Amino acid sequence: MGILYEKITFTQELKKQIMIRQLLDAGIREHDGKHVSELDYYTLQWLLATMKL
């Protein structure tokens, strides 16, 4: 079970880095006073989705 957890965590971290890059490329640097690199995975996902709307 430890290997599965590590793979999921690694995959989420890669997705998080991609979302951060997309937000930075779009000019979004912060949300609620926090830099996008400090945000959690689900907040980044929400920001990216609302940006694309």
C-alpha positions as CSV (number, residue, x, y, z in Angstrom):
1,M,0.0,0.0,0.0
2,G,2.9,2.4,0.6
3,I,4.0,2.3,-3.1
4,L,0.4,3.1,-4.3
5,Y,0.3,6.1,-1.9
6,E,3.7,7.3,-3.1
7,K,2.6,7.1,-6.7
8,I,-0.6,9.0,-6.1
9,T,1.2,11.7,-4.1
10,F,3.8,11.9,-6.9
11,T,1.1,12.2,-9.6
12,Q,-0.7,14.9,-7.7
13,E,2.5,16.8,-7.2
14,L,3.2,16.7,-10.9
15,K,-0.3,17.9,-11.7
16,K,0.1,20.6,-9.1
17,Q,3.3,21.9,-10.8
18,I,1.6,21.9,-14.2
19,M,-1.4,23.9,-12.8
20,I,1.0,26.4,-11.1
21,R,2.8,26.9,-14.4
22,Q,-0.5,27.4,-16.3
23,L,-1.7,30.0,-13.8
24,L,1.6,31.8,-13.8
25,D,1.6,31.9,-17.6
26,A,-1.9,33.4,-17.5
27,G,-0.7,36.1,-15.2
28,I,-2.3,34.8,-12.0
29,R,0.4,35.0,-9.3
30,E,-1.7,35.0,-6.1
31,H,-5.0,34.1,-4.6
32,D,-6.3,35.4,-1.2
33,G,-2.9,36.9,-0.4
34,K,-1.0,33.6,-1.0
35,H,1.3,32.9,-3.9
36,V,0.0,30.2,-6.2
37,S,2.9,27.9,-5.2
38,E,1.6,27.9,-1.6
39,L,-1.9,26.7,-2.5
40,D,-3.2,23.2,-2.2
41,Y,-4.0,20.9,-5.1
42,Y,-7.8,21.4,-5.0
43,T,-7.6,25.2,-4.7
44,L,-5.3,25.3,-7.7
45,Q,-7.7,23.0,-9.6
46,W,-10.6,25.4,-8.8
47,L,-8.6,28.5,-9.8
48,L,-7.6,26.9,-13.1
49,A,-11.1,25.8,-13.9
50,T,-12.6,29.3,-13.1
51,M,-9.8,30.9,-15.1
52,K,-10.7,28.9,-18.2
53,L,-14.4,29.9,-17.9
